[in-house]
Amino acid sequence: MKIIRETIIRPQKGFEKDVAGTLAELGDHLAGQPGFIEGYTLDGLEDAGLLARISVWESRDAADRSAVLDHTIALRAKLQRLAQPGTQELLLDIVSERHAEPVTA
């Protein structure tokens, strides 16, 4: 079953670019791991300063294997140091999927 790993971060003042860069580095790193499907870095539209990273995985095992790699742990620790208290790390099962229907002319 596919799963989503989500990280929601509010950077400390003055560290917004560092957090964005670290999220991008984390995304690049995860994209090369077995079982990775797709990932997104998000910027809060209505909550300025809020950043997030979502990755979709083939399975929980694949997501868990990538989470314990030394480089992944180092990047997540860096994010924790640059974030205000309240950073959230979530692991969510995808229980239903919907896809857009192809548009025919």
DOSE-187933 format. One record per residue: residue number from 1; residue in three letters; chain; x, y, z of N, C-alpha, C, O in turn. Coordinates in steps of 0.001 Angstrom, whole numbers. Layout:
// residues N
[NUM "ala" "A" [X Y Z] [X Y Z] [X Y Z] [X Y Z]];
...
This chain:
// residues 105
[1 "met" "A" [834 -1170 0] [0 0 0] [887 1243 0] [1847 1322 766]];
[2 "lys" "A" [570 2205 -850] [1345 3446 -908] [1138 4260 363] [77 4226 986]];
[3 "ile" "A" [2184 4991 724] [2089 5876 1880] [2695 7238 1554] [3421 7404 573]];
[4 "ile" "A" [2374 8200 2407] [2926 9553 2295] [3681 9864 3573] [3197 9609 4676]];
[5 "arg" "A" [4867 10414 3411] [5610 10955 4555] [5590 12471 4381] [5930 12995 3321]];
[6 "glu" "A" [5183 13166 5448] [5026 14616 5380] [5782 15282 6525] [5733 14829 7668]];
[7 "thr" "A" [6474 16355 6199] [7168 17168 7188] [6651 18592 7041] [6653 19147 5943]];
[8 "ile" "A" [6203 19187 8155] [5705 20562 8157] [6598 21369 9090] [6776 21016 10256]];
[9 "ile" "A" [7159 22461 8563] [8171 23226 9294] [7868 24722 9237] [7474 25254 8199]];
[10 "arg" "A" [8055 25372 10352] [8067 26838 10399] [9507 27224 10758] [9934 27048 11899]];
[11 "pro" "A" [10251 27751 9779] [11653 28098 10032] [11791 29203 11084] [10913 30053 11233]];
[12 "gln" "A" [12906 29170 11803] [13248 30289 12674] [13470 31516 11797] [13875 31399 10640]];
[13 "lys" "A" [13204 32682 12352] [13401 33935 11611] [14835 33999 11094] [15793 33742 11823]];
[14 "gly" "A" [14952 34349 9820] [16265 34478 9202] [16814 33204 8596] [17855 33233 7940]];
[15 "phe" "A" [16123 32065 8805] [16621 30785 8290] [15701 30187 7215] [15810 29005 6888]];
[16 "glu" "A" [14808 31000 6676] [13860 30507 5679] [14560 29920 4446] [14175 28854 3965]];
[17 "lys" "A" [15573 30605 3940] [16289 30111 2753] [17067 28842 3063] [17148 27943 2227]];
[18 "asp" "A" [17639 28762 4259] [18363 27553 4661] [17422 26356 4736] [17765 25262 4287]];
[19 "val" "A" [16238 26565 5304] [15261 25476 5399] [14793 25070 4008] [14704 23879 3711]];
[20 "ala" "A" [14493 26040 3155] [14050 25720 1796] [15129 24936 1044] [14819 23973 342]];
[21 "gly" "A" [16381 25341 1187] [17476 24634 537] [17662 23225 1071] [17944 22298 312]];
[22 "thr" "A" [17504 23065 2375] [17643 21738 2980] [16488 20833 2563] [16691 19644 2318]];
[23 "leu" "A" [15277 21388 2481] [14139 20597 1988] [14377 20154 543] [14056 19022 182]];
[24 "ala" "A" [14934 21038 -282] [15246 20681 -1668] [16304 19582 -1720] [16189 18642 -2506]];
[25 "glu" "A" [17329 19701 -885] [18376 18671 -836] [17789 17332 -375] [18126 16282 -920]];
[26 "leu" "A" [16915 17377 626] [16259 16164 1095] [15419 15545 -19] [15439 14330 -211]];
[27 "gly" "A" [14687 16372 -748] [13881 15871 -1863] [14718 15204 -2938] [14354 14146 -3451]];
[28 "asp" "A" [15841 15822 -3279] [16736 15234 -4284] [17290 13892 -3802] [17367 12928 -4563]];
[29 "his" "A" [17671 13851 -2540] [18208 12621 -1956] [17150 11506 -1968] [17434 10384 -2386]];
[30 "leu" "A" [15947 11816 -1514] [14894 10797 -1435] [14475 10307 -2814] [14132 9136 -2979]];
[31 "ala" "A" [14502 11194 -3805] [14074 10825 -5156] [14919 9694 -5740] [14466 8989 -6642]];
[32 "gly" "A" [16120 9517 -5246] [16992 8455 -5740] [16865 7143 -4978] [17594 6193 -5265]];
[33 "gln" "A" [15963 7074 -4023] [15847 5877 -3184] [14826 4892 -3763] [13832 5310 -4358]];
[34 "pro" "A" [15066 3584 -3591] [14112 2578 -4062] [12745 2776 -3404] [12651 3012 -2199]];
[35 "gly" "A" [11703 2676 -4203] [10344 2794 -3700] [9782 4200 -3718] [8595 4391 -3454]];
[36 "phe" "A" [10616 5197 -4026] [10140 6584 -4116] [9291 6731 -5364] [9687 6278 -6438]];
[37 "ile" "A" [8120 7364 -5239] [7239 7595 -6386] [7309 9044 -6829] [7603 9327 -7990]];
[38 "glu" "A" [7041 9967 -5907] [7089 11388 -6233] [7173 12200 -4952] [6865 11705 -3867]];
[39 "gly" "A" [7593 13451 -5089] [7712 14307 -3921] [7450 15755 -4279] [7576 16166 -5433]];
[40 "tyr" "A" [7084 16518 -3263] [6746 17921 -3436] [7288 18719 -2258] [7274 18252 -1119]];
[41 "thr" "A" [7766 19934 -2543] [8078 20902 -1504] [7009 21971 -1599] [6695 22448 -2689]];
[42 "leu" "A" [6446 22350 -451] [5298 23250 -413] [5615 24507 373] [6390 24482 1329]];
[43 "asp" "A" [5004 25605 -44] [5150 26893 617] [3756 27343 1032] [2835 27338 216]];
[44 "gly" "A" [3594 27731 2292] [2283 28129 2796] [1741 29359 2088] [2358 30423 2140]];
[45 "leu" "A" [603 29233 1430] [-4 30367 742] [-678 31323 1719] [-518 32539 1616]];
[46 "glu" "A" [-1414 30782 2645] [-2144 31613 3597] [-1432 31702 4940] [-1894 32399 5844]];
[47 "asp" "A" [-324 31010 5072] [454 31017 6312] [1913 31259 5925] [2712 30326 5844]];
[48 "ala" "A" [2242 32525 5689] [3583 32884 5235] [4635 32321 6186] [4494 32405 7406]];
[49 "gly" "A" [5673 31755 5620] [6760 31203 6418] [6639 29721 6680] [7603 29093 7118]];
[50 "leu" "A" [5489 29150 6425] [5305 27714 6635] [5808 26971 5401] [5450 27320 4276]];
[51 "leu" "A" [6631 25954 5606] [7151 25129 4520] [6839 23674 4827] [6701 23290 5988]];
[52 "ala" "A" [6729 22876 3787] [6433 21455 3983] [7073 20644 2873] [7419 21166 1813]];
[53 "arg" "A" [7221 19372 3138] [7749 18413 2160] [6884 17180 2244] [6637 16657 3331]];
[54 "ile" "A" [6415 16709 1086] [5604 15494 1005] [6283 14549 36] [6690 14955 -1052]];
[55 "ser" "A" [6406 13290 426] [6926 12274 -487] [5968 11084 -487] [5428 10692 547]];
[56 "val" "A" [5778 10531 -1667] [4900 9378 -1851] [5780 8167 -2115] [6703 8213 -2929]];
[57 "trp" "A" [5471 7074 -1403] [6283 5859 -1447] [5437 4655 -1827] [4238 4612 -1552]];
[58 "glu" "A" [6078 3673 -2464] [5397 2429 -2830] [4909 1668 -1605] [3883 990 -1659]];
[59 "ser" "A" [5647 1779 -496] [5294 1025 709] [5899 1698 1934] [6785 2546 1831]];
[60 "arg" "A" [5401 1300 3077] [5969 1805 4325] [7412 1324 4489] [8266 2062 4980]];
[61 "asp" "A" [7674 94 4079] [9044 -424 4177] [10022 444 3395] [11109 756 3882]];
[62 "ala" "A" [9634 835 2178] [10518 1674 1359] [10747 3025 2028] [11876 3513 2069]];
[63 "ala" "A" [9690 3627 2549] [9822 4924 3235] [10683 4782 4487] [11525 5636 4764]];
[64 "asp" "A" [10474 3712 5236] [11252 3501 6460] [12728 3263 6163] [13594 3748 6891]];
[65 "arg" "A" [13021 2510 5086] [14423 2267 4727] [15132 3578 4391] [16283 3783 4776]];
[66 "ser" "A" [14442 4462 3672] [15061 5736 3307] [15222 6649 4521] [16149 7457 4575]];
[67 "ala" "A" [14318 6520 5493] [14343 7393 6670] [15522 7122 7586] [15933 8004 8340]];
[68 "val" "A" [16075 5917 7534] [17171 5576 8445] [18552 5667 7791] [19552 5287 8401]];
[69 "leu" "A" [18611 6161 6569] [19907 6381 5927] [20615 7546 6615] [19975 8509 7036]];
[70 "asp" "A" [21920 7452 6724] [22697 8481 7420] [22425 9880 6868] [22249 10826 7635]];
[71 "his" "A" [22390 10012 5544] [22195 11342 4952] [20796 11879 5256] [20633 13070 5519]];
[72 "thr" "A" [19791 11006 5220] [18428 11425 5554] [18370 11910 7001] [17797 12962 7283]];
[73 "ile" "A" [18952 11158 7902] [18949 11531 9323] [19657 12867 9526] [19189 13708 10294]];
[74 "ala" "A" [20782 13067 8842] [21533 14320 8979] [20713 15511 8477] [20694 16563 9115]];
[75 "leu" "A" [20041 15351 7346] [19233 16454 6815] [18040 16758 7713] [17709 17925 7924]];
[76 "arg" "A" [17396 15734 8238] [16252 15953 9133] [16706 16609 10442] [15987 17444 10992]];
[77 "ala" "A" [17876 16246 10938] [18411 16885 12145] [18704 18363 11881] [18443 19216 12729]];
[78 "lys" "A" [19241 18653 10712] [19503 20050 10345] [18198 20837 10306] [18137 21962 10802]];
[79 "leu" "A" [17159 20255 9721] [15866 20933 9678] [15341 21220 11083] [14799 22294 11342]];
[80 "gln" "A" [15504 20264 11977] [15052 20459 13356] [15779 21637 14013] [15167 22409 14751]];
[81 "arg" "A" [17071 21775 13749] [17846 22872 14341] [17411 24236 13795] [17489 25241 14501]];
[82 "leu" "A" [16959 24267 12549] [16588 25524 11895] [15121 25897 12085] [14700 26984 11690]];
[83 "ala" "A" [14351 25009 12682] [12900 25206 12790] [12501 25737 14159] [13183 25524 15161]];
[84 "gln" "A" [11382 26429 14163] [10741 26802 15417] [10136 25542 16024] [9920 24563 15309]];
[85 "pro" "A" [9857 25542 17324] [9186 24378 17924] [7863 24093 17213] [7188 25005 16736]];
[86 "gly" "A" [7515 22833 17154] [6237 22450 16548] [6357 21797 15189] [5343 21541 14540]];
[87 "thr" "A" [7571 21520 14742] [7725 20805 13473] [7003 19470 13564] [7100 18769 14571]];
[88 "gln" "A" [6279 19125 12508] [5524 17868 12498] [6097 16912 11463] [6434 17310 10348]];
[89 "glu" "A" [6201 15658 11844] [6599 14578 10941] [5453 13579 10948] [5130 13018 11995]];
[90 "leu" "A" [4835 13349 9799] [3675 12470 9715] [3912 11351 8719] [4581 11545 7704]];
[91 "leu" "A" [3363 10182 9008] [3374 9043 8101] [1918 8653 7897] [1230 8290 8851]];
[92 "leu" "A" [1444 8726 6653] [22 8543 6365] [-181 7451 5321] [498 7443 4294]];
[93 "asp" "A" [-1111 6527 5574] [-1491 5536 4572] [-2404 6186 3545] [-3295 6958 3899]];
[94 "ile" "A" [-2185 5878 2283] [-3115 6311 1244] [-4202 5253 1176] [-3944 4112 793]];
[95 "val" "A" [-5404 5628 1543] [-6503 4660 1595] [-7448 4789 405] [-8295 3922 193]];
[96 "ser" "A" [-7313 5848 -364] [-8154 6042 -1535] [-7420 6940 -2512] [-6756 7890 -2098]];
[97 "glu" "A" [-7528 6659 -3784] [-6890 7487 -4808] [-7915 7904 -5845] [-8818 7143 -6192]];
[98 "arg" "A" [-7761 9104 -6323] [-8563 9608 -7428] [-7594 10215 -8433] [-6628 10878 -8058]];
[99 "his" "A" [-7859 9984 -9697] [-7033 10540 -10757] [-7928 11247 -11751] [-9067 10836 -11976]];
[100 "ala" "A" [-7419 12297 -12338] [-8177 13041 -13336] [-8452 12143 -14529] [-7605 11351 -14942]];
[101 "glu" "A" [-9625 12280 -15059] [-9977 11562 -16284] [-9336 12267 -17465] [-9293 13497 -17497]];
[102 "pro" "A" [-8835 11511 -18439] [-8266 12149 -19627] [-9311 13007 -20335] [-10467 12608 -20468]];
[103 "val" "A" [-8899 14175 -20782] [-9786 15070 -21501] [-9709 14730 -22983] [-8628 14671 -23569]];
[104 "thr" "A" [-10868 14510 -23570] [-10912 14221 -25006] [-11474 15415 -25732] [-12405 16062 -25253]];
[105 "ala" "A" [-10915 15708 -26885] [-11342 16887 -27648] [-12514 16580 -28529] [-13000 17460 -29239]];
